[in-house]
Amino acid sequence: MLSRVADSLYWMARNIERTESNARILDVHLTQMVETSSEDLLDGKHWQIMFEACSTKDELDKLQNNEDAQDEDYIHYLAFHTDNLNSIYSCVRVARENARQSRDHLPNELFEVWNDLYLFTIQAEQEIFSIHHLRTFLHKVKLTCLTAQGIIESGMSRSVAYRMLKIGKWLERAEKTARILNVVCEQTRETQLLYKGDDYYAWLSALRMLNGYEAYLKVNRPKMDPKTILTFLITDESFPRSIHYNINHVRSAIDLLENAKIAHYSSELYYALENLKNEFDEMSIQELNSDDMLAFLNTFQNKCNEIGQIFSKTYYLIEPVGTQRQTQLSEFTQQPMKEKASSMKYRIEHTNIFDYDSWVDQSMNSIRLKPRTDECQRLLSYRTDITPVALTKEHVDIWGNSVESFFIADHHKHLEVKATSVVSIQKSPWIHRIDYSPEMHAIFHSELFSNHYLAYLSNTAYTYLSPEQMEQVDKDLGQMANPVQYAIDVMGYLFNRFTYDGSSTNVSTKAVESFDLKKGVCQDIAHVMLGILRNKHIPARYVSGYLYVGENSALVGDAASHAWVEVMVPGIGWVGLDPTNNVEALENHIRVGVGRDYGDVSPVQGVYRGGNHKLDVKVSVSLIDQ
């Protein structure tokens, strides 16, 4: 599985779990406000527990500095505020975006029920505040989260995608449980963790916030004894929200991913899990006093968080930037959900007009104009209009491109092929974040890797460069040490070397020619880059598609189809590089076809019986939504 797909699945699962947890915590708080009549029990600490469990203390301080702030404002901030990256609305939104990006790996019902919740959340935020409406909203959120978990359990095969979802859920649960226990212990420190009247609501709330009240009463006396509750929520191996339960399941899932073998890249993760397991085995909560318990929970919470960070690093997942996990609870900042790059939606119209000198009595054509659907790009709608009217037959070629073929038997002197598409793209920058690890080096130099991508390692007539030309490249760039950085350097080298000139070359110009010309269009620059990379045994492929330029943009190449290069990075997948513009191919680049060179992805190919023709190509790319 590509790391970017695993990344989306992992963060989708974590945000679904965080959505349910925060909704349950807010619901418990509303219930406690109704049940509690003593002002001593609601002296302001209830908001501190809420915000430190669901948000941050700094955000609570900002609200409390506003003298006009009401309970309604606190609740709205936790439930709907867009500035709060951990609000229920924010978690629902990000989970939906990650689900949309990885939709091909999920049951359709999962995206549908979560999309319904997203729309319901938008509507709920616009309603006039009332406790009744808020409870209806929280009930809908919790029910949808449980439904989503049920769809995952009943509708997904136990594949890598399933494991990534479950690991994300279990890590989120372990961190949330540790966080809630830490908060409650901090707030009840004065009572030295011994049961007293004013402790009842804090520990009862802890059980309810973790959905463990009923399970706790089935195995313990109905007494809110802090140490008994902590033992149940930390070390119980059968309760699904205890820390021990979740860490054990994370370890088992990683064993399945790794076939129970410890590799160089996974040794740090296994060590952290084993270290935490040993602490479980040696721990006796009943022997700890209140100060020791608080210190233990601080350390324990940080170790749970650390395992999540190590897991992300091990499997090349993106950790949110700017979150420092402190050892002291008062300084601890809750990790925000994984945020993606902007999502862009485009409408593309591509028209090819053939005017013939004489009558054509029949023609056979193939077109590659249908944008691809993958983990970063989704085709929302597509249609072709052909004049004279012809029926098309679609198939997928050896490179995975969609090809439509049609035959026209009628006499004609004019042929028009118009393709209209609507595409949504959501991409995050990758290439500059990649650390070329020893594992990548081993894969890159393995025989299996070379054999698998042999088609993209061999130069073609379009991409061939002479030995003298490669010597010039080596003189200018030096020898390759890191293939990832080398690909970036080649992109910048060609950007600075070539002048973009649409009149200097044509569709049949080869890389060996355009290299010496030092000018050409995107097709020529892409072919030269492919020739250089393949000479260095870096798998690289030609990409044909479209480029959205927009206003006040320095990008070039949107007059017709655009072309760029994709490089295979071990463990990450295909990463797009646009040497024409010296940028990574992100949300402005709309992918249609991939292949060894232009010959594999030509938008229109065919044969006809008749005279010469003139071709007019019109391409329009417009932004629908951002």
BAVEXDREN-863874 format. One line per 10 residues: number of its first residue (from 1); their letters; for each residue x, y, z of C-alpha. Coordinates in pm, 1 decimal, decimal comma, always signed. Example, Ala and Ser with C-alpha at 12.3 -4.5 7.8 and 13.67 -1.06 7.14 Angstrom:
2
1	AS	+1230,0 -450,0 +780,0  +1367,0 -106,0 +714,0 $
This chain:
626
1	MLSRVADSLY	+0,0 +0,0 +0,0  +122,6 +351,0 -79,7  +219,3 +550,2 +226,5  -13,4 +833,7 +127,5  -309,9 +590,5 +118,9  -211,4 +444,1 +456,3  -175,5 +801,1 +582,1  -534,1 +887,4 +483,4  -677,2 +566,9 +632,2  -483,8 +610,5 +956,2 $
11	WMARNIERTE	-594,6 +969,8 +1011,9  -950,9 +896,1 +904,9  -972,2 +628,6 +1175,5  -816,6 +854,7 +1438,2  -1059,1 +1138,0 +1360,8  -1361,2 +907,9 +1363,8  -1254,6 +784,8 +1706,8  -1183,7 +1140,3 +1825,1  -1524,0 +1252,5 +1699,8  -1699,8 +989,1 +1909,7 $
21	SNARILDVHL	-1482,7 +1054,9 +2216,9  -1535,2 +1430,7 +2213,3  -1908,2 +1393,4 +2150,6  -1935,9 +1150,6 +2440,7  -1735,1 +1379,7 +2671,0  -1956,1 +1676,9 +2586,5  -2270,4 +1468,0 +2636,6  -2145,8 +1348,7 +2977,2  -2081,1 +1708,4 +3076,0  -2436,4 +1810,9 +2985,0 $
31	TQMVETSSED	-2573,4 +1520,7 +3188,0  -2358,0 +1613,5 +3485,6  -2482,6 +1972,3 +3472,0  -2839,2 +1840,6 +3506,7  -2757,8 +1588,7 +3780,1  -2541,3 +1820,1 +3992,1  -2699,6 +2089,8 +4205,8  -2403,3 +2178,5 +4430,0  -2217,5 +2489,1 +4323,0  -1902,9 +2344,4 +4477,9 $
41	LLDGKHWQIM	-1901,0 +2069,1 +4217,0  -1942,3 +2311,3 +3929,6  -1703,9 +2585,6 +4033,5  -1528,2 +2615,8 +3699,9  -1322,6 +2295,8 +3717,7  -1574,8 +2119,7 +3494,2  -1474,4 +2343,9 +3203,2  -1107,1 +2285,1 +3275,0  -1158,2 +1907,7 +3260,2  -1358,9 +1943,3 +2939,2 $
51	FEACSTKDEL	-1108,1 +2161,7 +2758,7  -800,8 +1970,3 +2869,3  -965,7 +1646,7 +2753,3  -1101,7 +1779,7 +2423,0  -897,3 +2087,6 +2341,6  -627,0 +2281,3 +2530,7  -605,1 +2486,4 +2848,1  -477,1 +2787,2 +2650,6  -797,3 +2795,5 +2448,0  -1001,4 +2781,7 +2768,3 $
61	DKLQNNEDAQ	-803,7 +3075,4 +2906,8  -881,2 +3278,9 +2595,2  -1253,3 +3218,4 +2639,7  -1244,3 +3291,0 +3012,0  -1070,2 +3622,7 +2945,8  -1388,6 +3728,8 +2770,7  -1616,3 +3855,8 +3046,2  -1925,3 +3809,6 +2827,0  -1858,1 +3440,4 +2761,0  -2154,1 +3215,9 +2845,8 $
71	DEDYIHYLAF	-2180,4 +2838,7 +2883,1  -2320,2 +2840,7 +2530,8  -1992,2 +2985,8 +2399,2  -1784,2 +2714,0 +2565,0  -2007,7 +2440,8 +2425,6  -2013,2 +2592,7 +2077,0  -1633,2 +2613,5 +2076,6  -1600,0 +2244,7 +2158,9  -1871,0 +2131,5 +1920,2  -1861,5 +2354,1 +1612,9 $
81	HTDNLNSIYS	-1590,5 +2619,9 +1615,0  -1369,6 +2602,9 +1305,6  -1073,5 +2760,3 +1489,8  -1071,8 +2462,2 +1724,1  -889,2 +2187,8 +1531,8  -1032,4 +1930,6 +1773,9  -1394,3 +2042,4 +1767,9  -1648,0 +1780,9 +1665,7  -1709,8 +1964,4 +1338,7  -1337,4 +1980,0 +1257,0 $
91	CVRVARENAR	-1288,7 +1610,3 +1329,7  -1590,7 +1515,8 +1116,9  -1467,1 +1731,8 +831,3  -1113,4 +1595,9 +829,1  -1231,3 +1234,6 +864,0  -1458,4 +1291,3 +563,4  -1176,4 +1437,8 +354,4  -946,4 +1148,8 +435,9  -1224,9 +900,6 +361,5  -1286,6 +1069,4 +27,7 $
101	QSRDHLPNEL	-920,1 +1050,5 -63,2  -897,8 +679,4 +23,2  -1248,7 +591,3 -91,3  -1132,1 +314,9 -325,6  -1010,0 +119,4 -22,5  -1327,8 +160,4 +185,3  -1684,8 +25,0 +168,2  -1913,0 +270,6 -9,4  -2150,7 +270,6 +286,7  -1878,2 +408,1 +513,9 $
111	FEVWNDLYLF	-1828,8 +722,2 +307,6  -2204,6 +764,6 +261,5  -2291,6 +756,0 +632,9  -1999,9 +983,4 +720,0  -2086,5 +1228,1 +445,3  -2442,3 +1238,1 +581,7  -2300,2 +1321,0 +925,1  -2086,6 +1598,1 +773,0  -2391,6 +1756,5 +611,2  -2593,2 +1711,9 +932,3 $
121	TIQAEQEIFS	-2313,3 +1882,9 +1131,0  -2316,4 +2184,0 +898,9  -2692,8 +2213,7 +942,3  -2673,2 +2167,9 +1321,8  -2416,2 +2446,1 +1352,5  -2655,1 +2689,7 +1184,2  -2948,2 +2615,1 +1416,5  -3033,4 +2835,0 +1713,3  -2858,8 +2696,9 +2021,4  -3060,3 +2487,0 +2262,3 $
131	IHHLRTFLHK	-2978,6 +2190,6 +2483,9  -3237,3 +1983,0 +2299,7  -3081,3 +2044,9 +1958,7  -2733,0 +1985,5 +2097,5  -2833,7 +1651,6 +2249,1  -2993,8 +1548,9 +1918,5  -2673,0 +1638,2 +1740,8  -2451,0 +1448,9 +1987,8  -2676,5 +1143,7 +1967,2  -2649,6 +1148,5 +1587,4 $
141	VKLTCLTAQG	-2270,2 +1180,7 +1606,8  -2227,2 +888,9 +1847,4  -2466,7 +668,8 +1651,1  -2290,3 +743,4 +1321,8  -1949,9 +667,8 +1473,9  -2074,8 +331,5 +1597,3  -2232,3 +264,6 +1256,7  -1903,9 +349,6 +1084,1  -1715,6 +108,0 +1309,9  -1974,7 -160,8 +1233,0 $
151	IIESGMSRSV	-1935,8 -108,1 +857,7  -1558,3 -142,9 +890,4  -1591,3 -466,7 +1089,5  -1853,7 -625,5 +865,4  -1761,7 -491,4 +522,1  -1381,7 -490,6 +498,9  -1145,8 -776,5 +433,9  -865,5 -808,7 +687,1  -612,6 -646,0 +457,4  -343,6 -382,4 +512,7 $
161	AYRMLKIGKW	-610,8 -110,3 +481,1  -810,5 -268,8 +763,5  -501,1 -294,5 +983,6  -416,5 +72,5 +933,4  -770,6 +172,1 +1032,0  -764,9 -39,1 +1344,2  -419,7 +77,7 +1453,3  -532,5 +438,3 +1412,5  -840,0 +370,9 +1627,2  -650,9 +185,9 +1900,9 $
171	LERAEKTARI	-374,1 +445,1 +1925,8  -630,6 +724,5 +1948,9  -820,2 +538,8 +2221,1  -506,3 +470,0 +2423,2  -398,8 +834,3 +2404,6  -746,8 +963,1 +2490,2  -780,5 +729,5 +2790,8  -439,1 +833,1 +2921,6  -527,8 +1197,6 +2867,7  -862,5 +1182,0 +3050,8 $
181	LNVVCEQTRE	-711,7 +995,7 +3346,4  -430,3 +1247,8 +3363,3  -675,3 +1538,4 +3365,5  -897,8 +1385,2 +3633,9  -600,0 +1294,6 +3854,8  -468,6 +1648,4 +3826,3  -806,0 +1793,9 +3927,0  -850,2 +1557,1 +4224,5  -492,0 +1576,5 +4349,6  -586,6 +1762,6 +4665,0 $
191	TQLLYKGDDY	-784,0 +1463,4 +4790,2  -478,1 +1238,6 +4752,0  -676,2 +995,6 +4532,7  -886,0 +877,2 +4829,5  -1262,9 +859,3 +4791,9  -1447,0 +1161,1 +4928,0  -1783,0 +1313,6 +4846,5  -1655,3 +1575,7 +4608,8  -1456,7 +1309,0 +4416,0  -1764,8 +1117,4 +4315,2 $
201	YAWLSALRML	-1854,8 +1322,5 +4011,1  -1498,1 +1347,5 +3877,5  -1439,8 +971,2 +3872,0  -1794,9 +895,0 +3766,2  -1738,9 +1133,9 +3476,4  -1411,3 +962,3 +3388,5  -1590,3 +628,7 +3354,6  -1873,3 +780,2 +3154,7  -1641,5 +978,2 +2926,6  -1466,1 +650,0 +2841,0 $
211	NGYEAYLKVN	-1795,5 +460,0 +2807,4  -1688,0 +230,1 +3087,9  -1939,3 +295,6 +3364,5  -2158,6 -9,0 +3300,6  -1861,2 -238,2 +3236,4  -1696,4 -118,2 +3557,9  -2004,6 -188,1 +3771,3  -2027,4 -544,3 +3639,3  -1689,6 -634,8 +3788,1  -1652,9 -388,7 +4078,6 $
221	RPKMDPKTIL	-1853,7 -253,7 +4367,7  -2056,6 +61,5 +4291,8  -1799,5 +277,5 +4467,3  -1596,0 +544,9 +4288,5  -1261,0 +437,2 +4428,7  -989,5 +614,3 +4223,5  -730,9 +335,4 +4236,5  -983,4 +70,2 +4138,8  -1102,0 +285,9 +3848,9  -745,7 +352,6 +3736,4 $
231	TFLITDESFP	-663,0 -18,0 +3751,2  -971,4 -95,3 +3541,0  -906,8 +173,9 +3278,4  -531,2 +118,1 +3252,0  -455,7 -251,5 +3301,6  -778,6 -441,2 +3227,3  -708,0 -661,4 +2923,8  -1073,4 -720,0 +2835,2  -1223,9 -369,2 +2840,2  -1190,1 -224,5 +2486,2 $
241	RSIHYNINHV	-1102,9 +127,4 +2602,9  -836,5 +36,4 +2855,5  -483,9 +135,0 +2764,0  -348,7 -218,3 +2802,4  -616,7 -358,4 +2570,7  -545,2 -104,5 +2296,5  -166,6 -126,0 +2312,1  -186,7 -507,8 +2297,8  -403,3 -486,7 +1986,1  -167,9 -235,0 +1826,6 $
251	RSAIDLLENA	+119,0 -477,4 +1883,8  -78,5 -767,5 +1734,5  -176,2 -565,6 +1427,6  +185,1 -458,2 +1369,9  +292,4 -823,3 +1398,8  +48,9 -904,2 +1118,7  +181,1 -618,4 +905,8  +541,6 -726,4 +960,1  +482,7 -1104,7 +968,1  +608,2 -1095,8 +1328,6 $
261	KIAHYSSELY	+959,4 -1005,1 +1210,7  +1155,9 -710,7 +1346,5  +1322,0 -519,3 +1062,9  +1569,4 -233,2 +1081,8  +1298,0 +27,3 +1020,1  +1053,4 -120,2 +1276,0  +1295,2 -191,4 +1562,4  +1229,2 +142,7 +1734,9  +853,9 +83,1 +1726,4  +886,0 -268,9 +1867,5 $
271	YALENLKNEF	+1119,3 -142,9 +2138,6  +870,0 +125,6 +2247,4  +584,0 -125,9 +2257,0  +790,9 -378,4 +2450,5  +901,4 -112,8 +2697,2  +540,8 -11,8 +2762,6  +438,4 -377,8 +2800,6  +706,1 -429,9 +3064,2  +569,9 -134,3 +3258,4  +224,9 -293,3 +3253,1 $
281	DEMSIQELNS	+369,1 -616,1 +3389,0  +557,8 -439,8 +3669,2  +289,6 -188,0 +3762,4  +87,4 -195,0 +4082,2  -143,8 +105,6 +4099,1  -260,3 +20,0 +4450,5  +90,1 +86,2 +4585,4  +119,9 +440,1 +4441,2  +39,6 +756,4 +4635,5  -120,2 +1056,9 +4468,3 $
291	DDMLAFLNTF	+207,6 +1226,6 +4372,0  +353,7 +905,2 +4232,2  +31,7 +836,6 +4046,3  +30,7 +1176,7 +3880,9  +396,3 +1146,4 +3780,9  +331,2 +796,2 +3648,8  +33,2 +912,0 +3440,2  +230,4 +1204,4 +3298,1  +506,2 +968,3 +3186,1  +257,7 +706,9 +3073,4 $
301	QNKCNEIGQI	+62,3 +953,5 +2861,1  +376,4 +1073,8 +2691,3  +480,0 +717,2 +2611,4  +141,1 +647,8 +2450,2  +181,9 +962,3 +2241,9  +537,8 +863,1 +2155,4  +424,2 +528,4 +2017,8  +186,0 +709,8 +1782,7  +469,5 +932,7 +1662,0  +707,9 +639,2 +1611,6 $
311	FSKTYYLIEP	+439,5 +449,3 +1421,6  +390,7 +746,1 +1187,6  +765,0 +773,2 +1129,3  +802,9 +398,4 +1070,8  +540,5 +388,7 +797,3  +607,9 +733,9 +648,1  +285,2 +887,8 +771,3  +257,9 +1263,4 +817,5  +258,0 +1381,2 +1177,6  +92,4 +1721,4 +1232,5 $
321	VGTQRQTQLS	+345,4 +2002,2 +1253,4  +386,5 +2232,7 +1550,1  +273,3 +2009,8 +1836,1  +514,6 +1971,8 +2123,7  +423,9 +1699,3 +2369,2  +526,5 +1820,8 +2714,3  +569,3 +1609,4 +3024,4  +358,8 +1842,2 +3234,5  -13,4 +1830,5 +3180,4  -55,4 +2205,6 +3215,4 $
331	EFTQQPMKEK	+170,6 +2256,6 +2912,5  +39,2 +1969,1 +2706,7  -114,4 +2055,0 +2371,1  -354,3 +1804,2 +2222,4  -239,5 +1679,6 +1884,7  -464,1 +1818,5 +1614,3  -600,4 +1599,3 +1342,9  -404,6 +1543,1 +1024,2  -474,3 +1832,8 +789,1  -454,1 +1790,7 +415,0 $
341	ASSMKYRIEH	-362,1 +2022,7 +137,0  -639,2 +2220,2 -27,0  -896,3 +2031,2 -229,0  -949,4 +2160,1 -581,5  -1232,0 +2082,7 -822,5  -1193,8 +2151,7 -1193,6  -1395,2 +2141,4 -1512,1  -1192,0 +2044,8 -1819,4  -1300,5 +2077,5 -2180,8  -1066,6 +1926,5 -2437,8 $
351	TNIFDYDSWV	-1165,4 +1957,7 -2802,3  -982,0 +1813,2 -3104,2  -1105,1 +1939,7 -3443,2  -989,2 +1767,8 -3764,3  -1055,8 +1936,7 -4097,9  -976,4 +1721,3 -4402,2  -877,6 +1837,5 -4751,8  -1101,2 +1576,3 -4912,6  -1383,6 +1346,6 -4813,0  -1295,6 +1074,1 -4563,6 $
361	DQSMNSIRLK	-1502,9 +761,6 -4615,5  -1404,9 +585,6 -4293,6  -1181,4 +632,5 -3988,8  -1082,8 +437,7 -3678,1  -969,0 +632,7 -3372,0  -863,9 +583,6 -3011,4  -872,1 +861,1 -2753,3  -713,0 +891,4 -2408,0  -894,2 +1189,3 -2261,1  -1053,7 +1043,1 -1949,9 $
371	PRTDECQRLL	-882,1 +1160,4 -1626,9  -770,4 +893,4 -1385,3  -914,6 +810,4 -1045,3  -668,6 +721,3 -771,5  -587,6 +799,4 -408,5  -532,4 +1171,5 -479,8  -761,1 +1240,6 -774,7  -1124,4 +1151,0 -830,5  -1316,1 +1172,2 -1157,5  -1661,8 +1307,9 -1072,7 $
381	SYRTDITPVA	-1810,9 +1316,9 -1422,4  -1702,2 +1253,9 -1779,7  -1859,7 +1254,8 -2126,2  -1745,4 +1255,5 -2485,0  -1925,7 +1421,7 -2775,1  -1819,2 +1306,4 -3122,2  -1926,7 +1461,6 -3452,3  -2021,1 +1275,0 -3672,3  -2196,4 +1074,4 -3403,0  -2020,1 +750,7 -3312,3 $
391	LTKEHVDIWG	-2042,3 +496,7 -3033,6  -1731,9 +437,9 -2824,4  -1599,1 +119,3 -2671,9  -1383,7 +157,5 -2363,9  -1096,2 -55,0 -2236,9  -793,9 -13,8 -2010,5  -450,4 -38,2 -2169,6  -139,0 -202,0 -2026,1  -41,5 +117,3 -1840,7  -378,6 +151,7 -1668,6 $
401	NSVESFFIAD	-509,5 +429,9 -1892,8  -869,6 +449,4 -2004,5  -892,4 +419,2 -2385,6  -1206,4 +482,2 -2591,9  -1222,3 +352,7 -2949,0  -1474,1 +447,6 -3215,3  -1529,2 +385,9 -3585,8  -1690,8 +627,4 -3832,0  -1810,5 +474,4 -4158,7  -1992,7 +782,3 -4291,7 $
411	HHKHLEVKAT	-1831,1 +1023,9 -4538,5  -1707,5 +1333,5 -4357,7  -1468,4 +1624,6 -4399,5  -1487,0 +1740,8 -4038,4  -1431,1 +1542,0 -3717,1  -1474,2 +1691,1 -3373,7  -1399,6 +1506,5 -3049,3  -1492,4 +1690,5 -2730,7  -1430,6 +1550,8 -2382,7  -1579,0 +1722,5 -2076,6 $
421	SVVSIQKSPW	-1464,5 +1621,7 -1729,1  -1510,5 +1729,6 -1370,2  -1222,9 +1627,9 -1142,7  -1151,4 +1673,2 -773,5  -788,9 +1670,3 -657,2  -645,8 +1668,5 -309,0  -270,5 +1638,8 -270,2  -10,5 +1706,8 -7,4  +353,4 +1791,5 -85,1  +574,2 +1485,5 -47,2 $
431	IHRIDYSPEM	+902,6 +1505,2 -228,4  +1073,6 +1760,3 -2,6  +961,6 +1578,4 +312,9  +1107,6 +1241,1 +217,7  +1409,4 +1124,9 +412,6  +1607,0 +878,1 +201,2  +1634,4 +603,7 +461,4  +1849,5 +287,4 +462,1  +1532,9 +88,5 +387,7  +1468,8 +296,6 +74,8 $
441	HAIFHSELFS	+1830,6 +246,3 -30,7  +1802,2 -131,1 +7,2  +1478,1 -146,5 -192,1  +1607,0 +86,5 -461,8  +1912,3 -133,0 -526,9  +1726,5 -465,2 -505,3  +1679,8 -691,0 -806,3  +1307,9 -727,9 -732,2  +1258,6 -350,9 -751,2  +1444,7 -328,1 -1083,4 $
451	NHYLAYLSNT	+1252,5 -617,7 -1236,4  +917,3 -481,7 -1126,0  +974,0 -137,7 -1281,7  +1177,6 -254,8 -1579,9  +940,6 -85,6 -1827,8  +1015,9 +251,4 -1666,8  +1389,7 +192,6 -1649,8  +1449,0 +136,7 -2022,7  +1485,6 +437,1 -2251,2  +1277,3 +462,4 -2567,7 $
461	AYTYLSPEQM	+1335,2 +646,8 -2894,2  +1167,1 +950,9 -2738,2  +1378,3 +950,4 -2418,8  +1720,4 +830,7 -2537,3  +2016,7 +1059,6 -2464,1  +2366,4 +1009,3 -2604,8  +2664,8 +923,8 -2379,1  +2810,4 +1267,1 -2453,1  +2492,0 +1433,5 -2336,1  +2490,6 +1229,9 -2013,5 $
471	EQVDKDLGQM	+2852,0 +1328,2 -1955,6  +2741,6 +1690,6 -1975,7  +2469,2 +1622,0 -1718,6  +2717,1 +1451,3 -1483,6  +2954,5 +1744,5 -1523,2  +2680,3 +1990,4 -1431,3  +2505,0 +1791,4 -1156,4  +2768,4 +1552,1 -1027,9  +2716,2 +1187,2 -950,5  +2395,7 +1057,5 -794,4 $
481	ANPVQYAIDV	+2401,1 +958,5 -426,6  +2039,3 +1006,5 -322,3  +1792,4 +926,1 -606,1  +1515,0 +1133,3 -445,0  +1729,9 +1444,8 -417,9  +1882,9 +1373,3 -759,3  +1537,9 +1377,6 -921,9  +1471,7 +1716,4 -761,9  +1807,1 +1843,7 -882,8  +1737,9 +1724,6 -1238,9 $
491	MGYLFNRFTY	+1403,6 +1904,9 -1235,5  +1569,6 +2232,4 -1136,1  +1855,8 +2177,3 -1380,1  +1620,2 +2139,9 -1678,2  +1405,4 +2430,6 -1564,5  +1709,7 +2656,0 -1572,5  +1853,5 +2504,7 -1892,7  +1542,2 +2504,1 -2115,1  +1351,0 +2791,1 -2266,5  +983,0 +2722,3 -2308,7 $
501	DGSSTNVSTK	+919,7 +2765,4 -2682,9  +623,8 +2615,1 -2864,3  +759,0 +2681,5 -3213,1  +1099,7 +2513,2 -3185,8  +985,6 +2149,2 -3174,5  +696,5 +1930,2 -3283,0  +519,8 +1620,1 -3157,3  +784,5 +1386,6 -3299,6  +1091,7 +1564,9 -3157,8  +1316,5 +1333,6 -2957,2 $
511	AVESFDLKKG	+1503,3 +1405,7 -2633,5  +1842,1 +1375,6 -2803,7  +1741,7 +1666,5 -3029,7  +1572,6 +1894,6 -2777,3  +1860,5 +1851,2 -2527,9  +2094,4 +2031,6 -2768,0  +1831,1 +2285,8 -2870,7  +1784,1 +2382,5 -2503,6  +1427,2 +2481,0 -2579,7  +1093,7 +2315,3 -2638,5 $
521	VCQDIAHVML	+757,4 +2247,1 -2477,3  +662,2 +2042,3 -2171,8  +669,5 +1719,5 -2374,3  +1032,3 +1775,8 -2473,9  +1149,3 +1870,6 -2123,6  +971,2 +1568,9 -1973,3  +1137,6 +1336,1 -2226,3  +1482,5 +1473,1 -2142,7  +1419,4 +1431,7 -1770,7  +1306,5 +1071,5 -1826,6 $
531	GILRNKHIPA	+1624,0 +1002,4 -2023,0  +1846,3 +1135,2 -1744,6  +1665,9 +953,4 -1463,0  +1651,9 +622,0 -1645,1  +2022,6 +642,9 -1719,0  +2067,2 +654,2 -1341,7  +1834,7 +351,2 -1297,7  +1560,0 +559,5 -1136,6  +1213,6 +432,7 -1241,8  +1033,8 +723,9 -1404,9 $
541	RYVSGYLYVG	+726,1 +754,3 -1625,4  +570,6 +1009,9 -1856,1  +245,9 +1173,3 -1741,2  -2,8 +1342,1 -1971,1  -275,3 +1563,2 -1834,9  -377,1 +1921,4 -1778,2  -243,2 +2215,5 -1582,4  -452,2 +2476,9 -1409,2  -270,1 +2809,9 -1411,4  -522,5 +3060,3 -1281,1 $
551	ENSALVGDAA	-461,6 +3428,8 -1228,4  -124,6 +3576,1 -1137,0  +48,3 +3240,3 -1167,9  +401,4 +3178,2 -1294,3  +311,1 +2831,0 -1421,4  +325,5 +2767,7 -1796,8  +197,4 +2487,7 -2015,0  -180,7 +2521,7 -2005,9  -235,3 +2602,5 -2375,2  -302,6 +2235,1 -2453,9 $
561	SHAWVEVMVP	-228,0 +1908,0 -2278,5  +50,2 +1928,5 -2023,5  +323,5 +1674,8 -1952,4  +543,2 +1601,5 -1653,3  +731,3 +1313,7 -1489,9  +654,9 +1076,4 -1204,2  +935,4 +912,8 -1007,2  +892,6 +590,1 -810,6  +1009,0 +643,2 -451,9  +1037,6 +316,2 -253,7 $
571	GIGWVGLDPT	+776,8 +298,4 +20,2  +603,3 +616,6 -97,1  +492,3 +550,4 -454,6  +482,6 +765,3 -765,2  +565,6 +1130,2 -697,6  +507,4 +1388,0 -972,3  +771,9 +1641,5 -1074,8  +708,3 +1912,7 -1332,9  +1042,0 +2023,1 -1486,8  +868,5 +2282,0 -1705,6 $
581	NNVEALENHI	+775,1 +2477,6 -1393,1  +1022,2 +2335,8 -1138,5  +743,3 +2230,6 -900,0  +607,1 +1912,2 -752,0  +291,2 +1807,5 -935,4  +19,2 +1881,0 -681,8  -340,3 +2000,7 -694,5  -289,8 +2208,7 -1012,0  -189,4 +1900,4 -1214,2  -472,3 +1683,8 -1348,3 $
591	RVGVGRDYGD	-355,7 +1335,7 -1450,0  -499,3 +1162,7 -1758,4  -250,3 +903,6 -1879,2  +84,6 +751,5 -1786,6  +333,7 +553,7 -1991,4  +694,0 +523,2 -2102,6  +673,6 +833,4 -2323,4  +435,1 +1045,1 -2528,6  +367,0 +758,5 -2769,4  +192,7 +560,8 -2493,8 $
601	VSPVQGVYRG	-41,2 +843,4 -2393,1  -115,6 +1037,2 -2711,4  -460,7 +1196,1 -2661,7  -586,2 +1098,1 -3008,7  -456,3 +822,8 -3234,0  -612,9 +671,3 -3541,5  -615,2 +594,4 -3910,1  -839,7 +719,6 -4189,3  -875,7 +693,2 -4565,0  -862,4 +1031,3 -4729,4 $
611	GNHKLDVKVS	-646,3 +1338,7 -4789,1  -439,7 +1560,4 -4559,6  -588,2 +1723,6 -4253,2  -546,4 +2017,3 -4018,0  -575,6 +1976,5 -3643,1  -696,8 +2240,9 -3400,2  -675,4 +2164,3 -3026,5  -864,4 +2364,6 -2764,6  -821,2 +2303,8 -2392,2  -1003,6 +2486,4 -2115,4 $
621	VSLIDQ	-940,8 +2420,2 -1745,6  -1159,0 +2614,6 -1503,4  -1168,0 +2606,7 -1124,5  -1509,2 +2513,3 -988,6  -1441,1 +2496,1 -617,7  -1151,9 +2521,9 -374,5 $
